[in-house]
C-alpha cells in the first residue's frame, strides 16, 4: 500500500511539473490569435475605465482628470433633474423593448427555416445574402433607409402615390418612425444573429430525428419537439445578454435615422451623451450617463440570469 501511494504521489508530481509551459508550447498559435483581441480590449475597453472618475468630479480640461475637484454625486443629481435625460431614458427602453419583442425571435425563426432547406447551394447563397447587412456601415444603411422611406421622394412613397395611395410618413411621424427603426434594425441583424442558433442546431444528435421519422412525425412536429428544446439553453443565454443591454443603444442607428421632426422619440441615452459630451463639451455628465447605463445593465443581467435559472434551470453562471 505504501508503494502504491508513493507511485501515485510521483505521478501527480510529474503532472504538476508539466504545468502550463508544455501546453502553451503545443498551442502557442491559439494564444497568438488571442493577442490582438486582448490588446484591443485593454486599450479601448479597460483603459478608458480610469476616466470614469470624472463622473464624480467637476472636470476642467485645463486641470486634467486628476487635478479637477471632486464633487461627489452632484453631476448625477444635475442630469437626473433634467427632463431631456428621462426622455432619452424612456426612448431607450421603448426602442429596446420593441426590438426584444419583435427582433429576438426573428433569428431563431430564420435559423429554423434555414435548417429545413435541403439544397446546399441555395442555402449557402441565401445565408450569404442574409449575412451581408451585418457588415454594412450604419452610414450606408441610414442613407438607404432615407432613400426608401422618405416622405416626399422615397421609393416606397413614390410607388404608393403611383398606385393612387397616400404617402406614409415613415421618417417624419413618431409612431411610423419607431416601426421603421425596429424593422431596419431587425433586417440588419437577423442574418448574423441566426448563425449561433444554426450552430446549436447542427450539434443536435441526428438519431433523434431518425427516431421521430420512424414514429411518423412531420417536420413541424420535429421542429417543436426536438429542435427547439435542444437549442433552448442557447436561446436563454442570448436572452439574458439581450436583457443586459436594455438601456444601451449604439448611437449610430438613431443618429443616422433620426431627424428634428422625430427628436422626441429618436433621442436615446447614447445620442444624448454624445450631444452633451462631444458637442457641448460637458464631459462629466457624459461620463455619468455612461456609468449609469453600465450599472443598470449589470443589474438587469444579474437579475435576468437568476430569474432564468429559477424558471428553466439554465443560466450563464
Long-range contacts (C-beta under 8 A, 24 or more apart in sequence): 51-287, 52-287, 52-290, 52-291, 54-283, 54-284, 54-287, 55-284, 55-287, 55-288, 55-290, 55-291, 57-284, 58-284, 59-283, 59-284, 59-287, 61-281, 61-283, 75-284, 75-285, 75-287, 75-288, 76-288, 76-292, 78-285, 79-285, 79-288, 79-289, 79-292, 84-267, 84-272, 85-269, 85-272, 85-289, 87-264, 87-267, 88-267, 88-268, 88-269, 88-271, 88-272, 89-247, 89-269, 91-265, 91-266, 91-267, 91-268, 92-246, 92-247, 92-248, 92-249, 92-268, 92-269, 92-270, 93-246, 93-247, 94-178, 94-265, 95-178, 95-181, 95-182, 95-249, 95-254, 95-268, 96-245, 96-246, 96-247, 96-248, 96-249, 97-246, 98-178, 98-182, 99-182, 99-185, 99-186, 100-242, 100-243, 100-246, 102-182, 102-186, 103-182, 103-185, 103-186, 103-189, 103-190, 104-238, 104-239, 104-242, 106-186, 106-190, 106-193, 107-189, 107-190, 107-191, 107-193, 107-194, 107-196, 107-197, 108-194, 108-197, 108-231, 108-235, 110-190, 110-191, 110-193, 110-194, 111-194, 111-197, 111-198, 111-201, 111-231, 112-197, 112-201, 112-223, 112-227, 112-228, 114-194, 114-198, 115-198, 115-201, 115-227, 116-219, 116-223, 127-191, 129-191, 130-190, 130-191, 130-194, 131-191, 131-192, 131-195, 132-191, 133-187, 133-188, 133-189, 133-191, 133-192, 134-188, 134-189, 134-191, 134-192, 136-188, 138-250, 138-252, 138-253, 138-255, 138-256, 139-252, 139-256, 141-184, 141-188, 141-253, 141-256, 142-252, 142-253, 142-255, 142-256, 142-257, 143-256, 145-171, 145-180, 145-184, 145-256, 145-257, 146-171, 146-257, 149-180, 171-257, 171-259, 171-261, 171-262, 172-259, 172-261, 172-262, 173-262, 174-262, 174-264, 174-265, 177-257, 177-258, 177-262, 177-265, 177-266, 178-265, 180-257, 181-253, 181-254, 181-257, 181-266, 184-253, 184-257, 185-253, 196-234, 196-238, 197-231, 197-234, 197-235, 200-230, 200-231, 200-234, 201-227, 201-230, 201-231, 203-230, 204-230, 204-231, 232-312, 232-314, 233-314, 236-308, 236-312, 236-314, 236-315, 237-314, 237-316, 239-304, 239-308, 240-301, 240-304, 240-305, 240-308, 240-315, 240-316, 241-301, 241-316, 243-300, 243-301, 243-304, 244-297, 244-298, 244-300, 244-301, 244-304, 245-297, 246-296, 246-297, 246-300, 247-293, 247-296, 247-297, 247-300, 248-293, 248-297, 269-293
